[in-house]
């Protein structure tokens, strides 16, 4: 099994930094999470600071010496950033290239030109799923909202009939499919195989996005019938460009890392010989770092050059692409620190023992923990990294497939019922011109459907694979 930073993650097996019993550890976990939730929701403190303070509070409540709690947190932060930081950065660069070159607009316009009538919601979910592979959710929303609003207005479609499929495609990719930050961190935490997780993630994503997107949008359009707000239609990137990259070249660039990582997973299954030359070659080109780096380098020639970007503008674009991810990297890193504090305090082992006593399936437990943290904090990423830290010990005796499904169960739970403490909730509300009640009946219900359907499919797969 491929392990991200296996050497660095060896710290996960250290002796607990406290000898507290189950009762004290349970109280410590609840107190630590309560501190994080309170700081994020009540005091509006940034998630990075909240996770940092919550980690130290957890250690203190568990009776751990403060210096050891600090060491656990910083070790986890460093390990997590080392494992996924470069991948998140490369994904951000690729997303920026796709948006600014007009490549994303080319994908959108090409698919929409061949769709119409009843097929339009299906076209929107296809566009969002493809565009959503390399893009962060917030970037994807900003990129696709102009398209959703223009299609709804010009085609006289219900806004929800077009908007819900687009949001579903973006959300499912964000929660279930690497190289998005949440799945990457969970893969890192439970030492899952990235290629297998990617393959199973796509398998789970397809029926999930169909049910939560085109199918649910029929009901959402009946519940909330609002026109597309004119004032929210921003300018598209390609409107400032004289030319833009072709459809084939853009699609190839987007799908290249997926193809490389899936190829590596397939070769590992078919050959299963670490000394085999072919497998070693695919282990290199299919590693997430090389796969994403190859896509970024290819994008310079397939996206930026056709759009007329000069060399100095390429450099500036990369810099702009990296700037917005500083907060994401810090949140993910702090989540890794929280995870390590949980493990070093002995909380992970406690969860393992409790799950055995209660006979709760590991996948269901992972989903429930992620749901609880998601509801409390409003952040899918915080829910994913925290839940992954709690259930990481459950992966110890699991097979490659089981650990991949554990990651997907966490990802599914992290999307449950977005409400007023989630930035995505307000982003959707404002862009679509909805009130709070309308946003809950459409966006929040859609997120819940994604979470429940994806979680159910993961449990079903665990019975047959």
C-alpha positions as CSV (number, residue, x, y, z in Angstrom):
1,X,0.0,0.0,0.0
2,X,1.2,3.5,-0.9
3,X,1.7,5.6,2.3
4,X,2.0,9.3,2.3
5,X,4.9,10.3,4.4
6,X,5.0,6.9,6.2
7,X,8.2,7.8,7.9
8,X,7.0,11.1,9.3
9,X,3.7,9.5,10.4
10,X,5.5,7.0,12.5
11,X,5.0,9.5,15.3
12,X,1.4,8.2,15.3
13,X,2.5,5.1,17.2
14,X,4.2,6.8,20.2
15,X,3.2,6.2,23.7
16,X,0.3,8.3,25.0
17,X,1.4,11.6,26.6
18,X,-1.1,11.1,29.4
19,X,-2.3,8.1,31.5
20,X,-5.8,9.5,31.8
21,X,-8.7,7.0,31.9
22,X,-11.5,6.7,29.4
23,X,-13.8,9.1,31.3
24,X,-11.2,11.8,31.5
25,X,-10.2,11.4,27.9
26,X,-13.9,11.5,26.8
27,X,-14.4,14.7,28.7
28,X,-11.1,16.1,27.2
29,X,-12.3,15.4,23.7
30,X,-15.7,17.0,24.3
31,X,-14.0,20.0,25.9
32,X,-11.5,20.4,23.2
33,X,-14.1,20.2,20.4
34,X,-16.4,22.6,22.5
35,X,-13.5,25.1,22.7
36,X,-13.1,24.9,18.9
37,X,-16.8,25.2,18.2
38,X,-17.2,28.1,20.6
39,X,-14.3,30.1,19.2
40,X,-15.4,29.6,15.6
41,X,-19.1,30.2,16.1
42,X,-19.4,32.6,19.1
43,X,-16.2,34.6,18.8
44,X,-15.7,34.3,15.0
45,X,-12.1,33.4,15.5
46,X,-10.2,32.0,12.5
47,X,-10.3,28.2,12.3
48,X,-6.5,28.0,12.4
49,X,-6.4,29.8,15.8
50,X,-9.4,27.9,17.0
51,X,-7.9,24.5,16.2
52,X,-4.6,25.5,17.8
53,X,-6.2,26.6,21.0
54,X,-8.5,23.7,21.0
55,X,-5.6,21.3,20.7
56,X,-3.8,22.7,23.6
57,X,-7.1,22.7,25.6
58,X,-7.6,19.0,24.8
59,X,-4.1,18.2,26.1
60,X,-4.7,20.2,29.2
61,X,-8.0,18.6,30.0
62,X,-6.5,15.1,29.3
63,X,-3.9,15.9,32.0
64,X,-0.9,16.0,29.5
65,X,2.1,18.2,30.3
66,X,1.8,21.4,28.3
67,X,5.2,21.0,26.6
68,X,4.3,17.5,25.4
69,X,0.9,18.8,24.1
70,X,2.7,21.5,22.2
71,X,5.2,19.0,20.7
72,X,2.3,16.8,19.6
73,X,0.5,19.7,18.0
74,X,3.5,21.0,16.1
75,X,4.6,17.5,15.0
76,X,1.1,16.9,13.6
77,X,1.0,20.3,11.9
78,X,4.4,19.7,10.3
79,X,3.6,16.2,9.2
80,X,0.3,17.2,7.6
81,X,1.6,20.2,5.7
82,X,4.6,18.0,4.5
83,X,2.2,15.4,3.3
84,X,-0.4,17.5,1.6
85,X,0.8,21.1,1.4
86,X,2.6,20.8,-1.9
87,X,-0.4,19.0,-3.4
88,X,-2.8,21.7,-2.3
89,X,-0.5,24.3,-3.7
90,X,-0.3,22.5,-7.1
91,X,-4.0,22.1,-7.2
92,X,-4.5,25.8,-6.5
93,X,-2.1,26.7,-9.3
94,X,-3.9,24.4,-11.8
95,X,-7.2,25.9,-10.8
96,X,-6.0,29.4,-11.3
97,X,-4.6,28.5,-14.7
98,X,-7.9,26.9,-15.7
99,X,-9.9,29.9,-14.6
100,X,-7.7,32.8,-15.9
101,X,-6.9,31.2,-19.3
102,X,-10.5,30.8,-20.2
103,X,-10.1,27.0,-20.2
104,X,-13.0,26.6,-17.8
105,X,-15.2,28.8,-19.9
106,X,-14.3,26.7,-22.9
107,X,-15.4,23.5,-21.2
108,X,-18.6,25.2,-20.1
109,X,-19.5,26.7,-23.4
110,X,-18.7,23.6,-25.4
111,X,-20.9,21.4,-23.3
112,X,-23.7,23.9,-23.1
113,X,-23.7,24.3,-26.9
114,X,-24.7,20.7,-27.2
115,X,-27.2,20.6,-24.4
116,X,-30.7,22.0,-24.1
117,X,-34.1,21.5,-22.7
118,X,-34.3,18.6,-20.3
119,X,-30.6,17.8,-20.6
120,X,-29.5,21.1,-19.3
121,X,-29.4,20.1,-15.6
122,X,-27.4,17.0,-16.6
123,X,-25.0,19.2,-18.6
124,X,-24.6,21.5,-15.5
125,X,-23.7,18.6,-13.2
126,X,-21.2,17.3,-15.8
127,X,-19.6,20.7,-16.1
128,X,-19.4,21.2,-12.3
129,X,-17.9,17.7,-11.8
130,X,-15.2,18.1,-14.4
131,X,-14.4,21.7,-13.4
132,X,-14.6,20.7,-9.7
133,X,-11.8,18.1,-10.0
134,X,-8.9,20.6,-9.7
135,X,-10.7,23.5,-8.1
136,X,-11.5,24.3,-4.5
137,X,-15.2,24.5,-3.8
138,X,-15.3,28.3,-3.3
139,X,-13.3,28.9,-6.5
140,X,-15.6,26.6,-8.4
141,X,-18.7,28.4,-7.1
142,X,-17.4,31.8,-8.1
143,X,-16.4,30.4,-11.5
144,X,-19.7,28.7,-12.3
145,X,-22.2,31.2,-10.8
146,X,-22.1,33.5,-13.9
147,X,-22.8,30.5,-16.1
148,X,-25.6,29.3,-13.9
149,X,-27.3,32.7,-13.8
150,X,-26.8,33.3,-17.5
151,X,-28.2,29.9,-18.5
152,X,-31.2,30.3,-16.2
153,X,-32.0,33.8,-17.5
154,X,-31.4,33.3,-21.2
155,X,-33.0,29.8,-21.3
156,X,-35.9,30.8,-19.0
157,X,-35.0,27.9,-16.7
158,X,-35.7,27.7,-13.0
159,X,-32.6,29.0,-11.1
160,X,-32.7,26.0,-8.8
161,X,-33.1,23.5,-11.7
162,X,-29.8,24.7,-13.0
163,X,-28.0,25.8,-9.9
164,X,-28.5,22.7,-7.7
165,X,-26.8,20.3,-10.2
166,X,-23.8,22.7,-10.4
167,X,-23.5,23.0,-6.7
168,X,-23.9,19.2,-6.2
169,X,-21.1,18.5,-8.7
170,X,-18.7,20.9,-6.9
171,X,-19.6,19.7,-3.4
172,X,-19.3,16.0,-4.2
173,X,-15.9,16.5,-5.7
174,X,-14.8,18.7,-2.8
175,X,-15.8,16.1,-0.2
176,X,-15.0,12.8,-1.8
177,X,-12.4,13.1,-4.5
178,X,-8.7,13.9,-4.1
179,X,-6.7,16.1,-4.7
180,X,-9.1,18.3,-2.6
181,X,-7.7,19.1,0.8
182,X,-10.2,17.2,2.9
183,X,-9.8,13.8,1.2
184,X,-6.0,14.3,1.0
185,X,-5.7,14.9,4.8
186,X,-7.9,11.9,5.6
187,X,-5.8,9.7,3.3
188,X,-2.7,11.0,5.0
189,X,-4.2,10.4,8.5
190,X,-5.4,6.8,7.9
191,X,-2.5,5.9,5.6
192,X,-4.9,5.0,2.7
193,X,-3.9,4.3,-0.9
194,X,-4.6,7.5,-2.9
195,X,-5.2,5.7,-6.2
196,X,-7.7,3.3,-4.7
197,X,-9.4,6.1,-2.8
198,X,-9.6,8.2,-6.0
199,X,-11.2,5.3,-7.9
200,X,-13.7,4.4,-5.2
201,X,-14.4,8.1,-4.7
202,X,-15.4,8.6,-8.3
203,X,-17.5,5.4,-8.1
204,X,-19.4,6.8,-5.1
205,X,-19.5,10.3,-6.6
206,X,-21.4,9.4,-9.8
207,X,-24.7,8.1,-8.3
208,X,-24.5,10.6,-5.4
209,X,-24.2,13.6,-7.7
210,X,-27.0,12.3,-9.9
211,X,-29.4,11.9,-7.0
212,X,-28.4,15.2,-5.2
213,X,-28.1,17.2,-8.5
214,X,-30.5,16.7,-11.5
215,X,-33.0,14.5,-9.6
216,X,-33.3,16.6,-6.4
217,X,-33.3,19.9,-8.4
218,X,-36.8,19.0,-9.7
219,X,-38.1,19.3,-6.1
220,X,-35.9,22.2,-5.2
221,X,-37.2,24.2,-8.2
222,X,-40.8,23.6,-6.9
223,X,-40.0,24.5,-3.3
224,X,-38.0,27.7,-4.2
225,X,-39.0,29.4,-7.5
226,X,-36.8,32.5,-7.8
227,X,-35.5,34.3,-10.8
228,X,-31.8,34.8,-11.5
229,X,-30.6,38.1,-9.9
230,X,-29.2,40.3,-12.6
231,X,-26.9,42.2,-10.2
232,X,-25.0,39.0,-9.3
233,X,-23.8,38.2,-12.9
234,X,-20.1,39.0,-12.8
235,X,-17.8,39.2,-15.8
236,X,-16.3,35.9,-17.1
237,X,-12.5,35.5,-17.3
238,X,-12.5,34.8,-21.1
239,X,-14.4,38.0,-21.9
240,X,-11.0,39.9,-21.4
241,X,-9.1,37.4,-23.7
242,X,-8.7,37.6,-27.4
243,X,-8.4,33.8,-27.6
244,X,-8.6,30.8,-25.3
245,X,-7.4,27.2,-25.2
246,X,-9.3,24.4,-27.0
247,X,-11.8,22.0,-25.4
248,X,-9.7,18.9,-26.0
249,X,-6.5,20.4,-24.6
250,X,-8.3,21.8,-21.5
251,X,-10.0,18.5,-20.8
252,X,-6.7,16.6,-21.2
253,X,-5.0,18.9,-18.7
254,X,-7.7,18.6,-16.1
255,X,-7.9,14.8,-16.4
256,X,-4.2,14.1,-16.6
257,X,-3.5,13.7,-12.8
258,X,-6.6,11.6,-12.4
259,X,-5.5,9.2,-15.2
260,X,-2.0,9.0,-13.9
261,X,-3.1,8.2,-10.3
262,X,-5.7,5.7,-11.4
263,X,-3.1,4.0,-13.7
264,X,-0.7,3.6,-10.8
265,X,-3.5,2.0,-8.7
266,X,-4.4,-0.4,-11.5
267,X,-0.8,-1.4,-12.1
268,X,-0.3,-1.9,-8.3
269,X,-3.2,-4.3,-8.4
270,X,-2.3,-6.2,-11.6
271,X,1.5,-6.6,-11.0
272,X,1.8,-6.3,-7.2
273,X,5.6,-6.6,-7.3
274,X,7.5,-3.6,-5.8
275,X,10.7,-4.7,-7.6
276,X,9.0,-4.8,-11.0
277,X,10.3,-2.0,-13.3
278,X,6.9,-1.2,-14.8
279,X,5.3,-0.8,-11.4
280,X,8.2,1.3,-10.1
281,X,7.8,3.7,-13.1
282,X,4.0,4.0,-12.5
283,X,4.7,4.5,-8.7
284,X,6.6,7.6,-9.7
285,X,4.4,9.1,-12.5
286,X,1.3,8.1,-10.6
287,X,2.3,9.7,-7.3
288,X,0.1,12.7,-6.6
289,X,3.0,15.1,-6.5
290,X,4.3,14.1,-10.0
291,X,0.8,13.7,-11.4
292,X,-0.3,17.2,-10.3
293,X,3.1,18.7,-11.3
294,X,2.8,17.2,-14.7
295,X,-0.6,18.7,-15.2
296,X,0.6,22.1,-14.1
297,X,3.5,22.0,-16.5
298,X,1.3,20.8,-19.3
299,X,-1.2,23.6,-18.5
300,X,1.5,26.2,-19.3
301,X,1.5,25.0,-22.9
302,X,-2.1,23.9,-23.3
303,X,-3.9,26.6,-21.3
304,X,-1.7,29.7,-20.8
305,X,0.2,29.9,-24.1
306,X,-2.9,29.5,-26.3
307,X,-4.5,32.3,-24.3
308,X,-1.6,34.5,-25.1
309,X,0.1,34.6,-21.7
310,X,3.7,35.9,-21.8
311,X,6.3,34.3,-19.5
312,X,6.1,37.1,-16.9
313,X,2.4,36.8,-16.8
314,X,2.7,33.1,-16.2
315,X,4.9,33.7,-13.1
316,X,2.4,36.3,-11.8
317,X,-0.5,33.9,-12.2
318,X,1.3,31.2,-10.2
319,X,1.9,33.7,-7.4
320,X,-1.8,34.8,-7.4
321,X,-2.9,31.2,-7.4
322,X,-0.8,30.4,-4.3
323,X,-1.9,33.5,-2.3
324,X,-5.5,32.4,-1.4
325,X,-4.5,29.0,-0.1
326,X,-2.5,30.3,2.9
327,X,-5.5,30.1,5.1
328,X,-6.4,26.6,3.8
329,X,-2.9,25.3,4.5
330,X,-2.9,26.7,8.0
331,X,-6.4,25.2,8.8
332,X,-5.4,21.8,7.3
333,X,-2.1,21.9,9.2
334,X,-3.8,22.9,12.5
335,X,-6.3,20.1,11.9
336,X,-3.3,17.7,11.6
337,X,-2.0,19.1,14.9
338,X,-5.3,18.5,16.5
339,X,-5.3,15.0,15.1
340,X,-1.9,14.3,16.5
341,X,-2.8,15.6,19.9
342,X,-5.8,13.3,19.9
343,X,-3.7,10.3,19.0
344,X,-0.9,11.1,21.5
345,X,-3.3,11.6,24.3
346,X,-4.6,8.1,23.7
347,X,-8.0,9.3,22.4
348,X,-7.6,7.3,19.3
349,X,-7.1,4.1,21.2
350,X,-10.1,4.9,23.4
351,X,-12.3,5.3,20.2
352,X,-11.0,1.9,19.0
353,X,-11.9,0.2,22.3
354,X,-15.3,1.9,22.5
355,X,-16.1,0.9,18.9
356,X,-15.3,-2.7,19.8
357,X,-17.4,-2.6,22.9
358,X,-20.4,-1.0,21.1
359,X,-20.1,-3.1,18.0
360,X,-20.4,0.0,15.8
361,X,-19.1,-0.5,12.2
362,X,-16.0,1.6,11.8
363,X,-17.4,3.3,8.6
364,X,-20.6,4.3,10.4
365,X,-18.7,5.6,13.4
366,X,-16.4,7.7,11.1
367,X,-19.4,9.1,9.3
368,X,-21.2,10.0,12.6
369,X,-18.2,11.7,14.1
370,X,-17.7,13.8,10.9
371,X,-21.4,14.7,10.9
372,X,-21.2,15.9,14.5
373,X,-18.2,18.1,13.9
374,X,-19.6,19.4,10.6
375,X,-22.8,20.4,12.3
376,X,-20.9,22.1,15.2
377,X,-18.2,23.9,13.3
378,X,-19.7,24.4,9.8
379,X,-16.4,23.5,8.1
380,X,-16.2,20.4,6.0
381,X,-12.4,20.6,6.1
382,X,-12.3,20.9,9.9
383,X,-14.8,18.0,10.2
384,X,-12.7,15.8,7.9
385,X,-9.3,16.4,9.6
386,X,-10.7,16.1,13.1
387,X,-12.7,12.9,12.4
388,X,-9.8,11.4,10.6
389,X,-7.6,11.9,13.7
390,X,-10.2,10.3,15.9
391,X,-10.8,7.2,13.8
392,X,-7.2,6.8,12.5
393,X,-6.5,3.8,14.9
394,X,-9.5,1.9,13.4
395,X,-7.5,1.7,10.1
396,X,-4.7,-0.3,11.7
397,X,-5.9,-3.8,10.7
398,X,-7.9,-2.7,7.6
399,X,-7.2,-3.7,4.0
400,X,-6.4,-1.2,1.2
401,X,-10.0,-1.1,0.1
402,X,-11.4,-0.7,3.7
403,X,-9.1,2.2,4.5
404,X,-10.2,3.9,1.2
405,X,-13.8,3.5,2.2
406,X,-13.0,4.9,5.7
407,X,-11.7,8.1,4.0
408,X,-14.9,8.3,1.9
409,X,-17.1,7.7,5.0
410,X,-15.4,10.7,6.7
411,X,-15.7,12.8,3.5
412,X,-19.4,12.0,3.2
413,X,-20.1,12.9,6.9
414,X,-18.2,16.2,6.5
415,X,-20.8,17.4,4.0
416,X,-23.9,16.9,6.2
417,X,-26.5,19.8,6.5
418,X,-24.6,23.0,5.8
419,X,-26.3,25.8,7.8
420,X,-25.7,29.3,9.1
421,X,-22.2,28.5,10.6
422,X,-20.8,27.5,7.2
423,X,-19.3,30.1,4.9
424,X,-20.5,28.1,1.9
425,X,-24.1,28.6,3.1
426,X,-23.8,32.4,2.9
427,X,-21.9,32.2,-0.4
428,X,-24.8,30.3,-2.1
429,X,-27.4,32.5,-0.4
430,X,-25.9,35.8,-1.6
431,X,-25.1,34.7,-5.1
432,X,-28.5,33.2,-5.8
433,X,-30.4,36.0,-4.0
434,X,-32.1,33.7,-1.5
435,X,-33.3,34.2,2.0
436,X,-32.2,32.0,4.9
437,X,-35.2,29.7,4.7
438,X,-34.9,29.2,0.9
439,X,-31.2,28.4,1.3
440,X,-32.0,25.8,3.9
441,X,-34.7,24.2,1.7
442,X,-32.3,24.0,-1.3
443,X,-28.6,24.1,-0.5
444,X,-28.8,22.6,3.0
445,X,-31.1,19.8,2.0
446,X,-28.9,19.1,-1.0
447,X,-25.8,18.8,1.2
448,X,-27.7,16.4,3.5
449,X,-28.7,14.2,0.5
450,X,-25.1,14.1,-0.6
451,X,-23.9,13.1,2.8
452,X,-26.5,10.4,3.4
453,X,-26.4,8.9,-0.1
454,X,-22.6,8.8,-0.3
455,X,-22.4,7.3,3.2
456,X,-25.0,4.7,2.3
457,X,-23.1,3.8,-0.9
458,X,-19.9,3.5,1.1
459,X,-21.5,1.1,3.6
460,X,-23.0,-1.0,0.7
461,X,-19.6,-1.2,-1.0
462,X,-18.0,-2.4,2.2
463,X,-20.4,-5.4,2.1
464,X,-19.5,-6.4,-1.5
465,X,-15.8,-5.4,-2.0
